[in-house]
Amino acid sequence: MNEREKRLLGLIGGIVGVALLFVVGRSLFLKPLTEVDRRIAGVREKLDRLAKDRRDYFAAEDEVKALTARTFSDDIDQASAMFGEMLTRTIINSGLREADFSRLPTGTRKIRGALETGWTVRGDGPLAQVVNLVFLLDRATPVHRLDGLTLAPSDAPGRVRVSFRYLTLVPTPSPEVERVDLDSKLNAESPERRVYDPMVARDLLRPYIPKPLPPTPAGQPPAPPRPAPPGTPGPENFRLVSLSEWGGEPEIHVRDLGAQKTLRYKVGDTIAGGVIVQVDYRPLPTPGREQVLSGSRVILRIGSEYWAIERGGTFAQRHKLKPEQLPPGIARF
């Protein structure tokens, strides 16, 4: 190997050595920097995810507050009573007779983040007024759900039968909000109602609705009324189905199981041999099932004694109240 080849070999070896030093040095110095960059990227990703979760949280909080502002109350019994009052008022504003409709409470159902309560409604009336009712309930301001709506021919001539469940929510826990005015701005004469006029004009149920009875000829006496069945129904025939409000006053709905109709009473009315003196909304143990709380009841005065009927029970299931069980400020008649 001559001198020139030796120099060339040394030069090549030097270049290879420098390259190796560069690779090794780069690995030694850049690997920690790469690890730092990777950690920084991971932290940034977590921060972005946290920022998105924060935005989603505040958006969901605003949505819950907006929904809560359109509820009746934080208390489930009060919300059910006010919801029942709104339902009764809407039936009347639709041009229907309140007496033609029964309203039974659906009970309370616990769902994620809220309690659901409402009423099962059945009744009949002219198709135009029934459409008014469905329109006003569907467009109502409070949080609501119209469920299981059915229309069918009624037994009465020229009328249709309607049934549905009308539900509302009470968020749990309920945030502090200022509730909006829940009175609807719509009525049966609103332009939005006119969209449903073709349903009334086409009168799809007419082939199935009995024709009106012919008028009674002049001079012919009307048919005598059907005699009432003998015997007086006992207290087991009457069930306390709901405790709503009307005009801020408590209203007691009692179901006559024999006649299959719902009767309305107010404080001071007489029923089952006693006088209704108060609607009690204190949560108390249910008689016979003390581990279950009852949220409301009706208090009767029979003679000098006071008796309570829990919501959902019959008047035969009333129980006597001791003096210490009486609510404060009970009305006396």
C-alpha positions in Angstrom: 0.0 0.0 0.0 1.6 3.2 -1.1 1.5 6.6 0.6 -1.4 7.9 -1.4 -3.6 4.9 -0.6 -2.8 5.3 3.1 -3.9 8.9 3.0 -7.1 8.0 1.2 -7.8 5.2 3.7 -7.2 7.6 6.6 -9.5 10.2 5.1 -12.2 7.7 4.6 -11.8 6.4 8.1 -11.9 9.9 9.4 -15.1 10.6 7.5 -16.7 7.4 8.9 -15.6 8.3 12.4 -17.0 11.8 12.1 -20.3 10.2 10.8 -20.4 7.8 13.7 -19.7 10.6 16.2 -22.5 12.6 14.6 -25.0 9.7 14.8 -24.0 8.9 18.3 -24.1 12.5 19.4 -27.4 13.1 17.7 -28.9 10.1 19.5 -27.5 11.2 22.8 -28.6 14.8 22.6 -31.8 14.6 20.5 -33.5 11.6 22.1 -34.2 13.6 25.4 -35.5 16.5 23.2 -37.7 14.1 21.3 -39.1 12.6 24.5 -39.8 16.2 25.8 -41.6 17.0 22.5 -43.7 13.8 22.8 -44.6 14.7 26.4 -45.5 18.3 25.4 -47.7 17.0 22.6 -49.5 14.6 25.1 -50.0 17.4 27.5 -51.4 19.7 24.8 -53.8 16.9 23.7 -55.0 16.5 27.3 -55.4 20.3 27.6 -57.5 20.3 24.4 -59.6 17.5 25.7 -60.1 19.2 29.0 -61.0 22.4 27.3 -63.6 20.6 25.1 -65.0 18.8 28.2 -65.2 22.2 29.9 -67.1 23.8 27.0 -69.4 20.7 26.8 -70.0 21.0 30.5 -71.0 24.7 30.4 -73.1 24.1 27.3 -74.9 21.2 29.0 -75.3 23.3 32.2 -76.9 26.1 30.2 -79.2 23.6 28.5 -80.3 22.1 31.9 -80.9 25.6 33.3 -82.9 26.6 30.3 -85.0 23.4 30.7 -85.4 23.9 34.4 -86.6 27.4 33.8 -89.6 25.9 32.0 -90.5 23.5 34.8 -93.2 24.0 37.4 -91.3 23.4 40.7 -88.4 21.7 42.4 -91.0 19.6 44.3 -92.5 16.6 42.5 -95.9 16.9 44.2 -96.3 20.6 43.6 -95.2 20.2 40.0 -97.8 17.4 39.5 -100.5 19.6 41.0 -99.6 22.7 38.9 -99.3 20.5 35.8 -102.8 19.1 36.4 -104.1 22.6 36.8 -102.6 23.6 33.4 -104.1 20.5 31.8 -107.6 21.3 33.1 -107.3 24.9 32.0 -106.2 23.8 28.5 -109.2 21.4 28.2 -111.5 24.3 29.0 -109.7 26.7 26.6 -110.0 24.2 23.8 -113.8 24.5 23.9 -114.3 21.1 25.6 -116.2 20.2 28.7 -114.0 19.3 31.6 -116.6 16.8 32.9 -116.1 14.8 29.7 -112.5 14.0 30.5 -110.9 11.8 33.2 -107.4 12.5 34.4 -105.5 9.9 36.3 -101.9 10.4 37.7 -99.2 8.3 36.0 -97.2 8.2 39.2 -93.5 9.2 39.5 -90.8 7.5 37.5 -87.2 8.1 38.2 -85.0 8.6 35.1 -81.4 9.7 34.7 -81.2 13.3 36.1 -84.9 13.9 36.6 -88.2 12.7 38.0 -91.0 12.1 35.5 -94.7 12.7 36.4 -97.9 13.4 34.5 -101.5 12.4 33.8 -103.3 9.8 31.7 -106.1 11.6 30.0 -109.2 10.1 28.3 -112.3 11.9 27.0 -114.4 12.7 24.0 -115.7 15.7 22.1 -116.2 17.2 18.7 -113.1 16.6 16.4 -112.4 20.4 16.0 -112.2 20.9 19.7 -110.1 17.7 20.2 -107.6 19.0 17.6 -107.6 22.3 19.6 -106.6 20.4 22.7 -103.9 18.4 21.1 -102.4 21.5 19.4 -102.4 23.5 22.6 -100.9 20.7 24.7 -98.2 20.0 22.1 -97.2 23.7 21.8 -97.3 24.4 25.6 -94.4 26.3 27.1 -93.6 24.0 30.1 -91.3 21.0 29.6 -93.7 18.2 28.4 -94.1 15.1 26.4 -97.4 14.0 24.7 -97.3 10.2 24.5 -99.5 7.5 23.2 -102.0 9.8 21.4 -105.0 7.8 20.0 -108.2 8.9 18.3 -111.2 6.7 17.9 -115.0 7.0 17.2 -117.0 7.8 20.3 -120.2 6.1 21.4 -121.9 9.5 21.2 -123.0 10.7 17.8 -120.8 13.3 16.1 -117.9 13.0 18.6 -114.5 11.3 18.8 -112.7 9.7 21.7 -109.1 10.8 22.5 -106.6 9.3 25.0 -103.0 10.1 25.7 -100.4 10.5 28.4 -99.1 14.0 29.2 -95.8 14.1 31.1 -93.4 16.6 32.6 -90.0 16.6 34.4 -88.5 17.8 37.6 -84.7 17.8 37.3 -82.8 16.2 40.2 -80.8 18.0 41.5 -82.5 21.1 40.3 -80.3 24.1 39.7 -81.2 27.6 41.0 -83.0 29.4 38.1 -85.6 32.1 37.6 -88.6 30.3 36.0 -90.1 31.9 32.9 -93.8 32.7 32.4 -95.3 29.3 31.6 -98.6 30.7 30.2 -98.9 29.8 26.6 -99.0 32.6 24.0 -101.1 30.4 21.7 -104.8 29.7 21.7 -107.4 27.9 19.5 -107.6 30.9 17.2 -103.8 31.3 16.6 -102.6 31.2 13.0 -100.4 28.1 13.8 -103.6 26.2 14.7 -105.0 26.8 11.1 -102.4 24.4 9.8 -104.4 21.5 11.2 -107.7 22.6 9.7 -107.5 20.0 6.8 -107.7 17.3 9.4 -111.0 18.7 10.6 -112.2 19.4 7.0 -111.5 15.9 5.8 -113.1 14.4 8.8 -111.5 11.0 8.4 -113.4 9.4 11.3 -116.8 10.3 10.0 -117.6 6.9 8.4 -117.0 5.4 11.9 -118.8 8.0 14.0 -122.5 7.2 14.7 -124.9 9.6 13.1 -126.8 12.1 15.3 -130.1 10.8 16.6 -133.2 12.1 14.9 -135.0 14.9 16.8 -137.9 13.8 19.0 -141.2 14.5 17.3 -143.2 17.3 18.7 -145.6 16.2 21.5 -143.7 13.0 22.1 -142.3 12.8 25.6 -138.5 12.0 25.9 -137.4 8.6 26.9 -137.3 8.1 30.7 -133.9 8.2 32.3 -132.3 4.8 33.1 -132.9 4.1 36.8 -129.9 4.1 39.1 -128.8 0.7 40.4 -129.9 -0.1 43.9 -127.6 0.3 46.9 -125.2 3.0 47.9 -121.6 2.4 47.0 -119.3 1.9 49.9 -116.0 3.7 50.7 -114.0 1.0 48.9 -115.7 2.2 45.7 -113.9 5.5 45.8 -110.2 5.9 45.1 -108.1 9.0 45.7 -106.3 9.4 42.4 -104.8 12.9 42.3 -104.3 16.1 44.3 -104.0 19.0 41.8 -104.6 22.7 42.1 -107.0 25.1 40.4 -106.5 28.8 40.8 -104.0 28.1 43.5 -106.6 26.1 45.6 -106.2 22.4 46.2 -108.4 20.1 44.2 -109.1 16.5 45.0 -109.8 14.0 42.2 -111.7 10.9 43.4 -112.3 7.9 41.0 -115.8 6.3 41.3 -114.8 2.7 40.4 -118.4 1.6 40.0 -119.5 4.4 37.6 -116.0 4.7 36.0 -115.8 8.4 36.3 -113.7 11.0 38.1 -115.3 13.3 40.7 -113.8 16.6 41.9 -113.9 17.9 45.5 -112.5 20.9 47.3 -111.6 21.6 50.9 -114.9 21.9 52.9 -116.8 19.4 50.7 -118.4 16.3 52.3 -117.4 12.8 51.2 -117.6 9.3 52.6 -119.3 10.6 55.8 -116.7 13.2 56.5 -115.6 16.8 55.7 -112.4 17.5 53.7 -110.4 19.8 56.0 -107.0 19.9 54.3 -104.6 18.5 51.6 -101.4 17.5 53.4 -98.2 17.5 51.3 -95.8 16.4 54.1 -93.7 13.3 53.3 -94.7 10.7 55.8 -94.3 6.9 56.1 -97.0 5.0 54.3 -99.2 3.0 56.8 -98.3 -0.6 56.6 -95.2 0.1 54.5 -93.3 2.5 56.8 -90.1 2.2 54.7 -92.0 3.9 51.8 -92.7 7.6 52.0 -96.1 9.0 51.0 -95.9 12.5 49.6 -99.5 13.6 49.9 -102.9 12.8 51.4 -106.4 14.1 52.2 -107.5 14.7 55.8 -111.1 14.2 56.7 -112.9 15.2 59.9 -115.5 12.6 60.9 -117.2 13.8 64.1 -114.4 14.9 66.3 -111.8 12.6 64.8 -109.4 13.2 61.9 -108.6 10.5 59.3 -106.2 10.5 56.4 -106.4 8.9 53.0 -103.1 8.5 51.2 -103.0 9.3 47.4 -103.7 6.1 45.5 -105.7 4.5 48.3 -109.4 4.0 48.6 -111.6 5.7 51.2 -111.9 2.3 52.9 -108.1 2.4 53.6 -108.3 5.6 55.6 -106.4 5.6 58.9 -107.0 7.6 62.1 -104.6 10.4 63.0 -103.3 11.0 66.4 -103.1 14.6 67.7 -99.3 14.7 67.2 -99.8 13.6 63.6 -102.0 16.5 62.6 -100.4 19.1 60.3 -100.0 22.6 61.8 -102.8 25.1 61.1 -105.3 22.4 60.1 -108.6 23.9 59.1 -111.5 23.2 61.4 -115.2 23.3 60.4 
